Amino acid sequence: VFLIPCRAWTQALPSVEGLVTERATQAALPGAAVTLKGSGRGVTTDAEGRFKLSDVPANAVLVISYVGYQTTEVPVAGQSNLQIRLDAVVEALDEMVVVGYGSVKKSSVTSAISKIENTILDQMPAGRPESALVGRMAGVNITQERSSPGAAPTITIRGPGSISASNDPLIVIDGFPGGSFNNINMNDVESIEVLKDASSAAIYGSRGAGGVIIITTKKGKQGKSRLNFNSYAGIAVPMVHGPENWAAGGQDFYDYTVRYINRDFAWTGGDPSLPLWGDDRRPAQYRVNPVIAEGNHNWEDILLNPEPIQNYSLSLSGGGKESDYYISGTFRDERGTIMNTGYRQYALRANVNLEISPRFRAGFMISPNYSERQTYPGGLQNLVKMPPFLSPEKQEDGSYLRPLDYWGSTVSSGVNPLATLEGTHNHTNAFNNVGEVYGELDLADGLAIRSSFGFNISYATTDNFQESRATNLNRPTGNAADSRVYNLINENVLSYSRDFNEVHNFTGILGASYQYNTSRASALAAEPGSFANEIIPTLNNAIISPGGSYTSKSQWGLTSYFARINYGYNEKYLLSASIRTDGSSRFGPETRWGYFPSASAAWRISREDFFKPVRFINELKLRASYGVVGNFNIGDFQYLGTIGDALYSPGGQLIQGQAQASIGNPALKWERTQSYDIGMELGLFNNRVSLVADHYNKLTKDLLYNVSIPAISGFTNAIVNVGDIRNKGFELELTTRNLIRDFKWGTSVNFSINKNEVTNLGGGVDQVINTHSRGMAWILREGQPMFSYYGYRQAGVIQTEEELGRVPVMAGQFPGTVRYDDVNGDGAITPEDRVMLGSFMPDIVMGMVNDLSWKNFDLSIAIQSSLGAKMYNLENLYYQGPTVSAFLLPVVEGQWWSEQEPGDGQHPATSLAALEYVGNSDYYLEDASFLAVRNINLGFTFPVPVVEKLRLSHLRLYLSVSNAFLLKSKGFNGYNPEGYTDNGIDGINSMPGLNNGAEPVSRIFALGLNANF
Amino acid sequence: NFYKTADDMDKAVLGVYSRYQSRMPRDWTLLEMPTDHLYMSSYRHIGGLEAINNLDFQPQNDIIRNFWQSTYNGIARANTVLTYLDVPDDYIGTRKEQLEAEAKFMRALFYFDLVRVFGGVPKVTGILSIDESRETPRAPAEEIYALIIADLTDAIQKLPGQEAMARGRATKGAAVALLGKVYIYMEDWENAYRYLEQADEFHYRLLDDFASLWKVANEDNDEVIFAMKYIENENGHLLSSDFIPYFGVEGVASSGLEVALLAWGLHKEYDPADTRKAATVAEYWKAPGSAGPEEWRPYVKKFAVPHSGRTSSGLDLPVLRYADILLLKAEALYHLNRPAEALAELNKVRARAFGNTSHNYTLADIASPEDFLDKLLLERQLELAFENQRWFDLVRTGRFMEELDQVEWSYNKATETPQVVDLDPRPHFKYFPIPQHEIDQASPGVLTQNEGY
């Protein structure tokens, strides 16, 4: 009975026709490949998605493949007209996501993890890997504060929670915890995962509070060896204010200077109608030398210039049955847009894995990396502010003129910035190697043990030398510093994975980790001016200053044990729980051990039977997690009171006396962050639309924070565990595939909103105020974002003597100064009138990436936007002319000059004599919101026949523009809305949001080539 | 595990000096800035200085807070020495007593500063825990003075003379002179005279040339009773830069900080024949390397020794010098109704300043007790300008209300017009406000604010 149909099927059908459609939308798929299995014969579907094959055996199997869809096999089974439906590849769900100590299927993830795969991220001229990630992940805010070559951006994940113990995420490179993006080239990166919530980060215990970034580097794949060459070269163009925004030299500059000086003169009771030059009745400092009306040099234009960048990397990878390898080399060279600055990097990497027996695998990884960085003496404003009469011409003797050479006095004695830049030689050379050796043994079915030994070795040397012509003091200076850090880790992880009855999936790990870090640093400084000559810049040519020379040693250790179990029922109900305990040498014996538990669960509703009828939703997952992570980033040995040097020189002999430098606190313990996360993952229309939404609530407790204590104790602060900070937020990642045919268009949008709040300062204190010498304060106050601005509110400008007598003022005020808001209405301006003035933290951060392709062309556009942050733009005062310097028109126009010329009523006088009344109000607080097109990347992939002729397997040419467009807020006068020059949140005296001389960002045009052999 | 040996204790004592040494160069911001000696320039900004210049004393002022904090840090260092003094067992000879006396001398000096600036302050004589420090209230000024007297009395017993001590460390003579000065502030004229007179036994003398006091080469001289020692670029100070023009002074430094400038109110008081004028005041200036003529631009020259740019100067700064002691002795004698002897002491200082006795005062110049005080205070101004005496002198004599009501700052040489500024001194300014920050650190109600603030 059974044989008959069989025999029938072996007969050939004259032809088979069919229609190939997408299952979800029923849309026809033109261009799909239809092949007869085992024969090599095949056709492609026509514009209507139809195909026709002749002479098909009745029992044949057709293989239908189409990019972006699951390859499907269809038995002909004697039919001559087939309706074939293809499922879109749900890659997103099948891909693996690396978590700490293992990886899981994306569909099984129970916590908040963002993943970025390196498809073409290495083909944009980003410089550092972080820059390529900007705007691509919700809740991960990457800010490029300084735009000098090699400078590292700051990464903040879900808002800052620590005052003194760093908010940087832990960076794990191929399993090594404690790396840095300095150690990595984007070319070598396979993927980057960011563990955002505490439940995923808790497996890193005491170091997970700032979130965890896991970098996985490329491995060799089985098959023939592949040689990949990737290179780009281009030009970085600084995005400057432009000449139209500066007062021109000549008469314009002279007139502005006269107004400034006369205003000052009038305030001291002088008569501004006196001749400006050559009259003794006008004191010297209020005269204006006519020589400054000559010359028209725009120093911004002179100092900031387009410079080249280039990057070359070559990798060789491959593998056989028993081994795989990936070897790469990279050379990168970026010249800074400021003279004599730049960054060069040489890096190698080798990842090798061996299967020694079916049950034993081993491998190693090394990544030596050497870099040279050349920097300029900081604070760009000090260079750019040069007045237009100063010439950039080199004199015959090789020197440059100074402002003083024109005027003689009353003008900055500073040297010409070109002399500073030419005569400064600041170099940092760093060598670093992150590596690992491991062995992995299968003990039983599903049970394996992996032991590894990892290391991170860093050496850095800094050599600074300034020739006398580069310094205002006209004395050569020099110093040198060396440091070395050895960080060693041994990890042993037992892992188990098994399915029971096909529906119970169980995995677990049990591990132990031992990490030890030892560091040594030394520094030498020359006595200023003690160089015997300026030909030999090394310190053997100078007298060494005892006060500037030291060596230091430090060490810390961390012992950890951890366990995690994951359980999944039918890929429907997912549970995960972990616990880690860390013992750190940084805390006292009683408080050394910390415990960091976590638990998370997810429910894939879309796999429930009752949900099946809802066709358009192909994935719906709800998840919830809770976890505790820690922070141990304080200095070594802080739980002990320390003794420090206290210099004195009885009898003229310098002696290092001693004094207690800090109060000990043996009770010092971990900072703990508890966080909840509730998330939803939704996939619609075969994942044409996917959405991930998360709400989190993160409470950092027992802040390691340097609290103020009464000075009568002998100390002004002590590091204790007190206070809480909360970060609450919402994140959304929406990925859509808008067009999927010939013309493909995908969009991913992310949106995050974070609310930071100091919930408790502890110790009976409800606020801590830290005041800058220019008057602005940063406050920690319960109920407010940490380090909010705190100062007076400007209510206008005091226009006249009459008004001065009428309105509440501070002692010493005069007309032209700020009119303050008398908040408490007591008729006087006192410190009680200060109010909250906003925060350096943005309210909303957004990113959007559009990927388009058509035939062989592809285009990717990455956009980033940040809203609501405020910057204390102190650098403005350098451009307002108070020391006879360049005038930046937007911050000069509208000023109060005199009662007759009162300006627009919003811009107070900003002379040196009046600055006391400017910096302490919100006058310099500017809206740092922005929208930036961070990168546009247009590529052309050569068609296969052309590529084959060139004996290549892949060839892509690309044109890339970074920072193509930067839209800043109207009232923002800095170069870079992320250009903060303070060190961010770094202890109780932090002034985050302060800008004093951040460099402009560069627009980078680059042409690149990526070829596979 | 420090404080184990006599050498450790010696280093700890140096740590006490080190605190005074690092605080002292900017004491002028609190003690000279509010007086008629200085007015603020615009070139260098020190947070809170403008307010003090304008007699706008706020409890939030950073300068006041820093003064409090660093002074109590010094006291804590001294208390640490005294607490651990008995631990080492390797003292040789009288070294233990000497170290104890040095710590007590310095503690007295720190408290003397505090009680003059703030009135009564918390009396701390041991090591406080953080909790204890939150609960310690202010002690009355009398109690602080009693502690100072006890410490200095003990120090006088135990300190060796200058011959046995390195320059820059406390000596018996310094303790005697300081105790005499303390009694002046307590208006205990008998005791003041007793100790100031006793100071003469230590062979202090006025140098012949006032200007030679302010030269690095001549720092260890017989007029200095107690000074803070500095070495350029090693543990130097900024005072030499603070008063000199921003664009530098030829032969001194290529640039200065120009935080404050010489006020005409003091400037005009100098007699052209007074050698102290040229040593204290520079009237004309031109930028280093500039070809132009000298310009009228007065600045304080007293501490302007050659140093590296704006960086540290090695000029020692006297805490107590013999001229001060002579003038204090004159004051004590006058109050003890011995006007002729009082004038004799005053005239010693004057005769040195003018190089002869032609400008000496006679009893005929003193018509009333007020006249004597006028002359004495003027002499203290001219002699001790910028040595942090003026504010205290004005306060203890009750004259700051009238003297600071109207002051003269800059002076236009061509038009011969001074810049006259009206200030608003209030009686409660005799004490600076207790720093608000410290009130906030203490438990509520423990640290009280001075009256009027």
Interface residues (C-beta under 8 A of the other chain):
Chain A: T268 G269 G270 D279 D280 R281 R282 P283 A284 Q285 L404 G408 S409 T410 V411 S412 S413 N472 L473 N474 R475 E527 P528 G529 S545 P546 G547 I643 A646 L647 Y648 S649 P650 G651 G652 Q653 L654 I655 Q656 G657 Q658 A659 Q660 I663 S708 I709 P710 A711 I712 S713 G714 F715 T716 A718 G764 V765 T771 H772 S773 R774 G775 M810 A811 G812 T830 P831 P882 T883 S911 L912 A913 L915 E916
Chain B: F2 D8 K11 A12 V13 L14 G15 V16 Y17 S18 R19 Q21 S42 Y43 H45 I46 G47 E50 A51 N53 N54 L55 D56 Q58 P59 Q60 D62 W68 Q69 Y72 N73 I75 A76 R77 N79 T80 P122 V124 I127 L128 S129 I130 E132 S133 R134 T136 A166 R167 G168 R169 E219 D220 K229 Y230 I231 N233 E234 N235 Y246 F247 G248 A253 S254 S255 W285 K286 A287 P288 G289 S290 A291 G292 E295 W296 R297 S308 G309 R310 T311 S410 N412 K413 A414 T415 T417 Q419 D424 Q436 H437 E438 D440 Q441 A442 S443 P444 L447
